[in-house]
């Protein structure tokens, strides 16, 4: 059974509906690829999926090990390359809210971030850079 229903809306825009929840997202081609850039591009969503996956997997680890990551923020930079046009690098900067995590908790956080299924699904030539900032 499908999990997403997608419709081409014209002008290089799509609408995707998550069938279980009914929530919707739109994509738009970026301005450097003949689009309007009024919504996430498909490659932006790949970078977004990586960040969301990393936070989710860290959150699962934190919950299972009785520590808190609430307030953690991620800054994501996606870099495109040519020939063929694709994502060359996704840099994920993880800003955790305090710096008093134990050495064990930091190991769990950093290990969890690197086991995200989205990251494991990226093309091997796509560089994935993860930076951890504690106390930001």
N, C-alpha and C positions, 0 to 999 in steps of 0.2 A: 504494500500500500504506500502511495507517495506521502511524503512529509511536507512538500512545498508545491504550491501551484504558482506558476509564473506566467505573466502576460506581457507581451511587447506592447507598449503604449504609444509608440511612434516617437520620432525625434530622438532616437538612441536612448530611450528611457524604458526601464522595465519596472513592473510591480510584482513583488513576491509576497505570497500569503502563507504563513505557517499554519497548516491545516488544523493542528491540535488546538492552538490558542486563538487563531484568527488574526494575530498581529501581522502587520504589513511593513515591508521595507521597500524602498525605491532605489534604483540605481540610475545613474546618468553617465554617459560617456564624459571623460574629462575634456576640458577645453583644448588641450594639446592633441586630442584625438577626435576632433570635429563635434564634440558634445558641448553642452551648456555648463557642465560642472555644477549643477544645482543640487546634486545629491551625491552620496558615496559612489565611486566608480566600482566596478566589479573587483579590481585589484585592491582598492581600499578595503573592501569587505574581507578579502583574504587576510590583510594585515589586522583588521579588526577582529576577525575570527581567532587569529593567533593570540592576540592580547586577551580576549575574553576567555579563551581556553586556558591560558597560563594562569589568570586570576582564579578561574574556577578550580583548577587542579591544586593550586596553592591553598585555596579556601577549604577544599576537601581534606587536605593534609592537616591544615590548622585545626579544623573541627575534630578530626580523629585524634589529634595530639594535644587538645585542650589549650590552644593559644589563639590569639585574635589578630586578624589582619584588617579589620574594619578600617576604612579610610585610605587603604592602599590605592594609589593612582598609578596609571601607566601612561607614558608618552611613547607614541609609536611613530617611527619615520620609515616610510617605504621608499625605496629607490628603484627606479625602473632602468633597464638596460635595453640596448638594441640588438638586432640581428641574432636571434629573433627577439622581438619586443616581449619582455617578460619582467617579472619582479627579480631584481638582482640581489637586493638585500632588504631585510626587515630588521630594524633596530628597535628593541623594546627596552625602555628604561623603566624599571619598577621602583617606585618611590613608596617605601613602607613608612608608616606613620611614626614609629619610634625606633630607637636604637638599642633598647634593652632586651632584644631577643637573645636567648641563650645560644651558645655555639651549636647545640643540637637543633634548635628551632631554625637557625639560619641554614644549616645543612638540609633540613627538611624542605624549607622554602625553595632553596636553590635546586635541589634535586627534583622537586615537584615541577618547577618551571620548565625543566629540561625534559620532562616526560609527557608533555602535552601532546595529545593525538594529532592536533592540527600541525604542530611543528614537525612531528614524525611523518606527516603526509606531504610536506613541502618537497619540491624537486631538490635533489642533492646539490645542484648548482646554485640554489638560492641560499645566500648567506643569512644566517639567523644569529643576530648579536643580542645578548641579554645582559643588561647592566642592573645591579642591585644597589640601591641607595637606602640605607637604614637611617631613620630619623629625619625624613624629609617631610 
